[in-house]
Amino acid sequence: MALSGEEFDVIVVGAGIMGSSTAYQLAKRGQKTLLLEQFDFLHHRGSSHGESRIIRATYPEDYYFPMVIESYKLWEEAESQIGYKVYFKAEHLDMGDSHNKYIRGIIQTCHKYSVSHQILNRRQVAEKFSGRFDIPENWIAVFTEYGGVIKPTKAVSMFQALAFQRGAVLRDCMEVKDIKKDDGVKGGVWVHTSNGEKFWGKKCVVTVGAWTRKLIKKVNGVELPIQPLETMVCYWRIKEGNEGKYAIGGDFPTFTCHGELFIYGTPSLEYPGLIKVAVHGGYPCDEDKRSWGPGMGLGSLKETVEERLSGMVDSGAPVATQLCMYSMTPDEDFVIDFLGGEFGKDVVMGGGFSGHGFKMGPVVGRILADLVLTGETKGVELKHFRIQRFEENPQGNVKDF
Ligand SMILES: Cc1cc2nc3c(=O)[nH]c(=O)nc-3n(C[C@H](O)[C@H](O)[C@H](O)COP(=O)(O)OP(=O)(O)OC[C@H]3O[C@@H](n4cnc5c(N)ncnc54)[C@H](O)[C@@H]3O)c2cc1C
C-alpha cells in the first residue's frame, strides 16, 4: 500500500479499462507505478463495467483498423499471461442502406487493408444466417471474420491483476482532486487526493473517462469537448426453441445496424436465452449527478429488434437493462495527447472514447505508456486524436457520415 508522499515513476489516475491496461504496460516495463481510482475497483459508475463489449475491425475511419488488429493480439497475450479468457470469438456483420456512407466507408477500409469480406444482399443475408436477420431490399450487409465479445469487468480485473503481479501499487477510493507541477528542482508532478494525501510522480497518465472534462479543467484550465452521456444496454429474450441459434461460439455474429439509429448487438453469452441489442448513443448527463435512467425511448429499438431479427426475438420489452456512461467527443474520435502547457510531456491523457473504446483498451494502454515514457509512439496516427483539433474546428475531425 502506498503511503502519502511516496514517489513513483508514473502515477495513473482512473482505473477503468484504459488506466488499468496502462498501469499493466508500465509495470511490465519495470516502472514503479501507482494506479489511483476514485471509487471501489470494478465499480459500476463509469464506462468499463458489465458483461460484454463488441470487438470489430470494420470502421469507416481507416486509422482504427491497425489499432484493432494490434488489440486482438494484445488481448490474447494478456489472456495467456493471466490464464483465463476475457475474449470470445465471433464473426461480425454490419448492415445498412447500400448508399449509407458509414457502410461504404467500412467497405473502403476493407479494401485498403485487403480484409477478406463479403457484401451480402437481402436474400444472401437470410440464407447465410438461416433467417435470423432480415434487411430491407435496398440494404446490404458486410460480413467479416473480425468480430467477437470481450467481458469488460473481467478484463479490467485482469489488467489490474497483471499490473499488481508486476509490482504496481493499486489504491481505490482515492479521488484525485488536482495535479500540480513540482515547483522546485525535483520536477515531475504532485497528485493530490481529496482525502488529503499526495503522491509524487516523475510522470502521470490521466484516464478518467466521463470525468475528463472536469479534472482537466481543474488541472490546466483547458475545456475539452468531452460530453458524458448516460446510455442503457438492453437484453431481449430469444423466442423459445431458438436459443441455441444465438449462442456465442456458433455462427451468430456480433453486429451493427445503421438505420434511423446506430444499433449494435452481441450473441447470447452472459445471460443464456437473452441477446444484447442496444442503441449507440445516449442522453447528456452530469457524471456526478446521474439521473439513473430511464431517459431513452425504446420505440425505435423495439422496431429494429422486431424487423431486423426476423421476429425470432421477443421485441415487446427488454427483460434486463444496465446503465453506463459514454464520454463523447463531437467527432467520436478519441483524445490521446500530452496535456502540454506547464506540464509539457510529463502528463499524458487518454479520454473521449465515445462508446467504442473498450476493444482497444490494450493498444491504448500500450500507446499511453509509450507516450509518457518516451514522448512518442508507433503504429498509430496520433494526429486524429490530438487536443488541438478542437482549436482548429470545435467539431473536431471532419467526416461525411
Ligand atoms: C453501454 C456501453 C456499451 C459499450 N459498448 C462498447 C463496445 O461494444 N465496444 C467497444 O469497444 N466499446 C464499447 N463501449 C465503450 C467503452 O466501454 C469505453 O470506451 C471504455 O470503457 C472507456 O474506458 P475509460 O477507462 O476511458 O473510462 P472509465 O471506465 O469510466 O474509467 C475511468 C475511471 O476513472 C475514474 N476516475 C474519474 N475521475 C477520477 C478522479 N478524479 N480520481 C480518481 N479516479 C477517477 C472513474 O471512477 C473510472 O473508474 C461501450 C460503453 C458503454 C457505456
PDBQT file of the ligand as one rigid body, heavy atoms in Angstrom, charges set to zero:
ROOT
HETATM    1  C1  LIG A 501     -23.204   0.659 -22.673  1.00  0.00    +0.000 C 
HETATM    2  C2  LIG A 501     -21.865   0.742 -23.300  1.00  0.00    +0.000 A 
HETATM    3  C3  LIG A 501     -21.567  -0.105 -24.342  1.00  0.00    +0.000 A 
HETATM    4  C4  LIG A 501     -20.322  -0.043 -24.950  1.00  0.00    +0.000 A 
HETATM    5  N1  LIG A 501     -20.041  -0.916 -25.950  1.00  0.00    +0.000 NA
HETATM    6  C5  LIG A 501     -18.807  -0.948 -26.475  1.00  0.00    +0.000 A 
HETATM    7  C6  LIG A 501     -18.480  -1.940 -27.418  1.00  0.00    +0.000 A 
HETATM    8  O1  LIG A 501     -19.303  -2.783 -27.782  1.00  0.00    +0.000 OA
HETATM    9  N2  LIG A 501     -17.212  -1.958 -27.903  1.00  0.00    +0.000 N 
HETATM   10  C7  LIG A 501     -16.272  -1.050 -27.505  1.00  0.00    +0.000 A 
HETATM   11  O2  LIG A 501     -15.142  -1.117 -27.994  1.00  0.00    +0.000 OA
HETATM   12  N3  LIG A 501     -16.561  -0.094 -26.595  1.00  0.00    +0.000 NA
HETATM   13  C8  LIG A 501     -17.799  -0.025 -26.071  1.00  0.00    +0.000 A 
HETATM   14  N4  LIG A 501     -18.121   0.911 -25.132  1.00  0.00    +0.000 N 
HETATM   15  C9  LIG A 501     -17.139   1.947 -24.783  1.00  0.00    +0.000 C 
HETATM   16  C10 LIG A 501     -16.139   1.501 -23.750  1.00  0.00    +0.000 C 
HETATM   17  O3  LIG A 501     -16.755   0.751 -22.739  1.00  0.00    +0.000 OA
HETATM   18  C11 LIG A 501     -15.454   2.751 -23.202  1.00  0.00    +0.000 C 
HETATM   19  O4  LIG A 501     -14.876   3.442 -24.305  1.00  0.00    +0.000 OA
HETATM   20  C12 LIG A 501     -14.372   2.421 -22.196  1.00  0.00    +0.000 C 
HETATM   21  O5  LIG A 501     -14.874   1.604 -21.177  1.00  0.00    +0.000 OA
HETATM   22  C13 LIG A 501     -13.813   3.722 -21.603  1.00  0.00    +0.000 C 
HETATM   23  O6  LIG A 501     -12.905   3.392 -20.584  1.00  0.00    +0.000 OA
HETATM   24  P1  LIG A 501     -12.190   4.508 -19.691  1.00  0.00    +0.000 P 
HETATM   25  O7  LIG A 501     -11.145   3.790 -18.933  1.00  0.00    +0.000 OA
HETATM   26  O8  LIG A 501     -11.821   5.649 -20.566  1.00  0.00    +0.000 OA
HETATM   27  O9  LIG A 501     -13.345   5.084 -18.746  1.00  0.00    +0.000 OA
HETATM   28  P2  LIG A 501     -13.928   4.500 -17.364  1.00  0.00    +0.000 P 
HETATM   29  O10 LIG A 501     -14.184   3.069 -17.468  1.00  0.00    +0.000 OA
HETATM   30  O11 LIG A 501     -15.065   5.350 -16.949  1.00  0.00    +0.000 OA
HETATM   31  O12 LIG A 501     -12.722   4.684 -16.366  1.00  0.00    +0.000 OA
HETATM   32  C14 LIG A 501     -12.381   5.928 -15.830  1.00  0.00    +0.000 C 
HETATM   33  C15 LIG A 501     -12.123   5.715 -14.361  1.00  0.00    +0.000 C 
HETATM   34  O13 LIG A 501     -11.561   6.886 -13.805  1.00  0.00    +0.000 OA
HETATM   35  C16 LIG A 501     -12.089   7.043 -12.506  1.00  0.00    +0.000 C 
HETATM   36  N5  LIG A 501     -11.943   8.444 -12.118  1.00  0.00    +0.000 N 
HETATM   37  C17 LIG A 501     -12.606   9.504 -12.623  1.00  0.00    +0.000 A 
HETATM   38  N6  LIG A 501     -12.217  10.637 -12.028  1.00  0.00    +0.000 NA
HETATM   39  C18 LIG A 501     -11.282  10.295 -11.121  1.00  0.00    +0.000 A 
HETATM   40  C19 LIG A 501     -10.525  11.031 -10.192  1.00  0.00    +0.000 A 
HETATM   41  N7  LIG A 501     -10.642  12.354 -10.090  1.00  0.00    +0.000 N 
HETATM   42  N8  LIG A 501      -9.673  10.362  -9.377  1.00  0.00    +0.000 NA
HETATM   43  C20 LIG A 501      -9.534   9.015  -9.482  1.00  0.00    +0.000 A 
HETATM   44  N9  LIG A 501     -10.249   8.268 -10.347  1.00  0.00    +0.000 NA
HETATM   45  C21 LIG A 501     -11.103   8.898 -11.167  1.00  0.00    +0.000 A 
HETATM   46  C22 LIG A 501     -13.534   6.618 -12.669  1.00  0.00    +0.000 C 
HETATM   47  O14 LIG A 501     -14.151   6.333 -11.448  1.00  0.00    +0.000 OA
HETATM   48  C23 LIG A 501     -13.395   5.423 -13.581  1.00  0.00    +0.000 C 
HETATM   49  O15 LIG A 501     -13.238   4.234 -12.854  1.00  0.00    +0.000 OA
HETATM   50  C24 LIG A 501     -19.364   0.893 -24.511  1.00  0.00    +0.000 A 
HETATM   51  C25 LIG A 501     -19.667   1.753 -23.457  1.00  0.00    +0.000 A 
HETATM   52  C26 LIG A 501     -20.900   1.671 -22.846  1.00  0.00    +0.000 A 
HETATM   53  C27 LIG A 501     -21.201   2.599 -21.714  1.00  0.00    +0.000 C 
ENDROOT
TORSDOF 0
